[in-house]
Amino acid sequence: MHLSFVPPRRVKIGDAAAFVGTTPRAIRHYHAIGLLPEPERGGDGRRRYGHEDMIRLLWIRRMAGAGIALDDIRDALTADTGTAGDDRGDGGSDGGDVDGGDGIALILERLENSLAAQEAVLRRQRTAVQRMRAEGSRMGLLSDVVTDRFKSLPEGALRQGELDTLLVTERIFGPLGAAVQATRFIALATHPALREESDRVDAAEEALDDTVAVDDPRVARVAAERRAFEGALDAFIEESGLAGDDDALFEAWDARDSATTDQEEDEEKEEDDDGGGDRGSGGRRAGTMSAFEAVGRMPYDFSPARLRCMELAEQLAAQDAPTA
């Protein structure tokens, strides 16, 4: 039995735009100004976007949403990476290291001064920029409910790939989903042995590339290793008290959600009355989508062997789960 749904390895520009909450026209503009490298094209001559392309698009959208001009984003990425998008290798961009360059810091300083003069109108943008400067440009682009989980960790404890993962998770499952996933990264950051084992299992999974058959014995072996690691990680999370932090997070989120529901409903009604609701099918706001829709539009470069490994690991987890 194989997975009933296989995530795409590359997607067309329309699905890429829908996932990140923009338009194909905007993405073409990013290509035209050198902000986003051109991806590979399929046999039909159309652009195909991979995982790293989508990561870069998500960061661009977050930075633009904070009020940073596209030319400034491009210049900062170019300054921080040498060239914007060189050495793509497998046809995807390198994601752009938007963390730690003087270019971003100078741009944010200028932008904050500008927003301060328009505070009544641009308060949300100014707040976003202040968070970016306080947390670091990547961390600050995540929601506060996510970044608050990492307050006790030393600077640099999180890896760029982990922040990328949280960015994607927040886009699909919202801030609460990303905040819960943060527990995993906190555990890895505070337990060197678990971090080492995680790296080993990750590398073993990555080695299950397109040259490995789905029935290769390595697939089942790596699935068992993954399951054993996840069991050890879950045990540490429980013993360390991180699981209790998750429970407190859910309670706080429920209280926060209950307190804002009435206000949001009133705001939505006012928008609808004014004709400014900007909603799509099903009454959802433009730019939003269900988790299923989002997963179907975010490409993941998993080989058939790796997908099979994931499926086997899930089956092992189900077998280990306590019965009621």
C-alpha positions as CSV (number, residue, x, y, z in Angstrom):
1,M,0.0,0.0,0.0
2,H,1.4,3.4,-1.0
3,L,0.5,6.9,0.0
4,S,-2.8,8.0,-1.5
5,F,-1.4,11.5,-2.0
6,V,2.0,12.3,-3.4
7,P,3.3,15.9,-3.0
8,P,4.4,17.5,-6.2
9,R,8.2,17.8,-6.9
10,R,7.7,20.9,-9.0
11,V,4.6,23.1,-9.6
12,K,3.5,25.6,-12.3
13,I,3.6,29.3,-11.7
14,G,-0.2,29.5,-10.9
15,D,0.1,27.0,-8.0
16,A,3.3,28.7,-6.8
17,A,1.6,32.0,-6.7
18,A,-1.5,30.6,-5.0
19,F,0.7,29.0,-2.3
20,V,2.7,32.1,-1.3
21,G,-0.4,34.4,-1.6
22,T,0.6,36.4,-4.7
23,T,-0.1,36.4,-8.4
24,P,1.7,34.9,-11.4
25,R,2.2,38.5,-12.7
26,A,4.0,39.4,-9.5
27,I,6.3,36.4,-9.7
28,R,7.2,37.2,-13.4
29,H,8.0,40.7,-12.1
30,Y,10.4,39.2,-9.5
31,H,12.1,37.4,-12.3
32,A,12.3,40.5,-14.5
33,I,14.0,42.7,-11.8
34,G,16.4,39.9,-10.7
35,L,14.8,39.3,-7.4
36,L,14.0,35.6,-8.1
37,P,16.1,33.5,-10.5
38,E,14.3,31.9,-13.4
39,P,13.5,28.2,-12.6
40,E,13.8,25.3,-15.0
41,R,11.1,24.9,-17.6
42,G,9.2,21.7,-18.3
43,G,8.8,19.9,-21.6
44,D,5.9,22.2,-22.4
45,G,8.2,25.3,-22.0
46,R,6.5,26.5,-18.8
47,R,8.3,27.4,-15.6
48,R,8.4,24.8,-12.9
49,Y,9.1,25.8,-9.3
50,G,10.8,23.6,-6.8
51,H,11.0,23.6,-3.0
52,E,13.9,26.1,-2.7
53,D,12.1,28.5,-5.2
54,M,9.1,28.5,-2.9
55,I,11.2,29.1,0.2
56,R,12.7,32.2,-1.5
57,L,9.3,33.4,-2.6
58,L,7.9,33.1,0.9
59,W,10.7,35.1,2.4
60,I,10.3,37.8,-0.3
61,R,6.6,38.0,0.4
62,R,7.1,38.3,4.1
63,M,9.7,41.1,3.6
64,A,7.6,42.9,1.1
65,G,4.6,42.6,3.5
66,A,6.7,44.3,6.2
67,G,7.0,47.3,3.8
68,I,10.5,46.7,2.4
69,A,10.7,47.8,-1.3
70,L,11.4,45.0,-3.8
71,D,14.6,46.8,-5.1
72,D,15.9,47.0,-1.5
73,I,15.1,43.3,-1.0
74,R,17.0,42.4,-4.2
75,D,20.0,44.6,-3.2
76,A,20.1,43.2,0.3
77,L,20.0,39.6,-0.9
78,T,22.6,40.3,-3.5
79,A,24.9,41.9,-0.9
80,D,24.4,39.1,1.6
81,T,24.9,36.2,-0.9
82,G,27.3,37.6,-3.4
83,T,24.9,37.2,-6.3
84,A,21.1,36.6,-6.1
85,G,20.5,33.0,-7.1
86,D,23.9,31.9,-8.6
87,D,24.9,28.2,-8.5
88,R,21.3,26.9,-8.5
89,G,22.6,23.4,-9.1
90,D,19.4,21.3,-9.3
91,G,17.4,24.2,-10.8
92,G,16.2,25.7,-7.5
93,S,17.4,28.8,-5.9
94,D,19.5,28.7,-2.7
95,G,16.8,30.4,-0.8
96,G,18.9,33.5,-0.1
97,D,20.6,34.1,3.2
98,V,18.5,37.0,4.4
99,D,20.0,36.8,7.9
100,G,23.0,38.6,9.2
101,G,24.0,41.1,6.4
102,D,24.6,44.8,6.9
103,G,22.3,45.5,4.0
104,I,19.2,44.3,5.7
105,A,20.0,46.2,8.9
106,L,20.5,49.5,7.1
107,I,17.3,49.0,5.1
108,L,15.3,48.2,8.2
109,E,16.7,51.3,10.0
110,R,15.7,53.6,7.1
111,L,12.2,51.9,6.8
112,E,11.5,52.3,10.6
113,N,12.3,56.0,10.4
114,S,9.9,56.4,7.5
115,L,7.2,54.4,9.2
116,A,7.6,56.4,12.4
117,A,6.5,59.5,10.5
118,Q,3.3,57.7,9.3
119,E,2.6,55.8,12.5
120,A,-1.2,56.2,12.5
121,V,-1.5,54.7,9.0
122,L,1.4,52.2,9.0
123,R,1.5,50.9,12.6
124,R,1.3,47.2,11.5
125,Q,4.3,47.6,9.2
126,R,6.4,49.4,11.7
127,T,5.7,46.7,14.3
128,A,6.8,44.0,11.9
129,V,10.0,45.8,11.1
130,Q,10.8,46.3,14.8
131,R,10.3,42.6,15.4
132,M,12.6,41.8,12.5
133,R,15.3,44.0,14.0
134,A,14.9,42.6,17.5
135,E,14.6,38.9,16.6
136,G,16.9,38.8,13.5
137,S,15.5,39.2,10.0
138,R,14.4,35.5,9.5
139,M,13.1,35.0,13.0
140,G,11.3,38.3,13.0
141,L,9.3,37.3,9.9
142,L,7.6,34.5,11.8
143,S,4.6,35.2,14.0
144,D,5.2,36.2,17.6
145,V,3.5,33.1,19.0
146,V,6.2,31.1,17.2
147,T,9.2,33.2,18.1
148,D,8.1,33.4,21.7
149,R,8.9,29.7,22.0
150,F,12.6,30.4,21.4
151,K,13.1,33.1,24.0
152,S,15.1,30.8,26.3
153,L,17.5,29.5,23.5
154,P,20.9,31.1,22.9
155,E,21.4,33.1,19.8
156,G,22.2,30.9,16.8
157,A,20.7,27.7,18.4
158,L,18.2,27.3,15.4
159,R,19.4,26.4,12.0
160,Q,18.3,28.1,8.8
161,G,16.6,25.0,7.6
162,E,14.5,24.9,10.7
163,L,13.4,28.4,10.2
164,D,12.5,27.6,6.6
165,T,10.4,24.6,7.9
166,L,8.6,26.8,10.4
167,L,7.8,29.3,7.6
168,V,6.2,26.6,5.5
169,T,4.3,25.1,8.4
170,E,3.0,28.5,9.4
171,R,1.8,29.1,5.9
172,I,-0.1,25.8,5.8
173,F,-1.2,25.3,9.4
174,G,-1.1,28.8,10.8
175,P,0.9,30.2,13.8
176,L,-0.3,27.6,16.2
177,G,0.8,24.7,14.0
178,A,4.3,26.3,13.7
179,A,4.5,27.0,17.4
180,V,3.8,23.3,18.2
181,Q,6.4,22.2,15.7
182,A,8.8,24.6,17.4
183,T,8.9,22.1,20.3
184,R,10.8,19.7,18.2
185,F,13.5,22.2,17.3
186,I,13.8,23.3,21.0
187,A,14.4,19.7,21.9
188,L,17.1,19.3,19.3
189,A,18.7,22.5,20.2
190,T,19.0,21.5,23.9
191,H,19.9,17.8,23.4
192,P,23.2,17.3,21.5
193,A,22.9,13.6,21.2
194,L,19.4,13.9,19.7
195,R,20.6,16.5,17.3
196,E,23.4,14.2,16.2
197,E,21.0,11.3,15.7
198,S,18.5,13.6,13.9
199,D,21.2,14.6,11.4
200,R,22.2,11.0,10.8
201,V,18.7,9.8,10.1
202,D,18.0,12.9,7.9
203,A,21.1,12.1,5.9
204,A,20.0,8.4,5.5
205,E,16.6,9.6,4.2
206,E,18.2,12.0,1.8
207,A,20.3,9.1,0.4
208,L,17.1,7.4,-0.7
209,D,17.2,9.2,-4.0
210,D,15.7,8.4,-7.4
211,T,18.3,5.6,-7.9
212,V,16.9,3.6,-5.0
213,A,14.0,1.3,-5.6
214,V,11.0,1.4,-3.3
215,D,11.5,-2.2,-2.3
216,D,15.2,-1.8,-1.6
217,P,16.0,-3.1,2.0
218,R,17.5,0.2,2.9
219,V,14.0,1.8,2.7
220,A,12.6,-0.4,5.5
221,R,15.8,0.0,7.5
222,V,15.8,3.8,7.4
223,A,12.1,3.8,8.2
224,A,12.8,1.7,11.4
225,E,15.6,4.2,12.3
226,R,13.3,7.1,11.8
227,R,10.6,5.5,14.0
228,A,13.2,4.8,16.7
229,F,14.5,8.3,16.6
230,E,11.0,9.8,16.8
231,G,10.2,7.6,19.8
232,A,13.4,8.9,21.6
233,L,12.5,12.5,20.7
234,D,8.9,12.1,22.0
235,A,10.2,10.6,25.2
236,F,12.6,13.5,25.8
237,I,9.9,16.1,25.0
238,E,7.6,14.4,27.6
239,E,10.3,14.0,30.3
240,S,11.7,17.5,29.8
241,G,8.4,19.2,30.4
242,L,8.2,20.5,26.8
243,A,4.9,18.6,26.3
244,G,3.5,20.6,29.2
245,D,4.5,23.8,27.5
246,D,2.5,22.6,24.4
247,D,-0.6,22.1,26.6
248,A,-0.2,25.6,28.0
249,L,0.2,26.9,24.5
250,F,-3.1,25.3,23.4
251,E,-4.9,26.7,26.5
252,A,-3.6,30.2,25.8
253,W,-4.5,30.0,22.2
254,D,-8.0,28.9,22.9
255,A,-8.4,31.9,25.3
256,R,-6.9,34.3,22.8
257,D,-9.1,32.9,20.0
258,S,-12.2,33.2,22.1
259,A,-11.5,36.8,23.0
260,T,-11.0,37.9,19.4
261,T,-13.7,35.9,17.7
262,D,-16.5,38.5,18.3
263,Q,-14.2,41.4,17.3
264,E,-13.2,39.6,14.0
265,E,-16.8,38.8,13.2
266,D,-17.7,42.5,13.6
267,E,-14.8,43.6,11.4
268,E,-15.6,41.1,8.7
269,K,-19.3,42.2,8.8
270,E,-18.1,45.8,8.3
271,E,-15.9,44.9,5.4
272,D,-18.7,43.0,3.8
273,D,-21.1,45.9,4.3
274,D,-18.5,48.2,2.7
275,G,-17.9,45.9,-0.2
276,G,-14.2,45.6,0.9
277,G,-14.2,42.0,2.2
278,D,-12.1,40.7,-0.8
279,R,-13.3,37.2,-0.3
280,G,-12.9,34.2,-2.7
281,S,-14.9,31.0,-3.0
282,G,-16.4,29.6,0.2
283,G,-16.2,32.9,2.0
284,R,-12.5,32.8,2.7
285,R,-10.4,35.9,2.4
286,A,-8.4,36.3,-0.8
287,G,-4.9,34.7,-0.4
288,T,-6.1,32.1,2.1
289,M,-6.5,28.4,1.4
290,S,-7.2,25.1,3.2
291,A,-4.3,23.0,4.5
292,F,-5.1,20.4,1.8
293,E,-4.9,23.0,-0.9
294,A,-1.6,24.4,0.4
295,V,0.1,21.0,0.6
296,G,-1.0,20.3,-3.0
297,R,0.7,23.5,-4.1
298,M,4.0,23.4,-2.2
299,P,6.5,21.2,-4.0
300,Y,8.7,18.7,-2.1
301,D,11.6,16.9,-3.8
302,F,11.0,13.5,-2.3
303,S,11.9,10.4,-4.4
304,P,9.5,7.4,-4.5
305,A,11.8,5.5,-2.2
306,R,11.7,8.3,0.4
307,L,8.0,8.6,0.2
308,R,7.8,4.9,0.8
309,C,10.1,5.2,3.8
310,M,7.8,7.9,5.2
311,E,4.8,5.7,4.8
312,L,6.6,2.7,6.5
313,A,7.6,5.0,9.4
314,E,4.0,6.1,9.9
315,Q,2.9,2.5,9.9
316,L,5.4,1.6,12.6
317,A,4.3,4.6,14.6
318,A,0.7,3.4,14.3
319,Q,1.7,0.0,15.5
320,D,3.5,1.5,18.5
321,A,0.6,3.7,19.5
322,P,-1.2,2.6,22.7
323,T,-4.7,1.1,22.2
324,A,-7.7,2.5,23.9
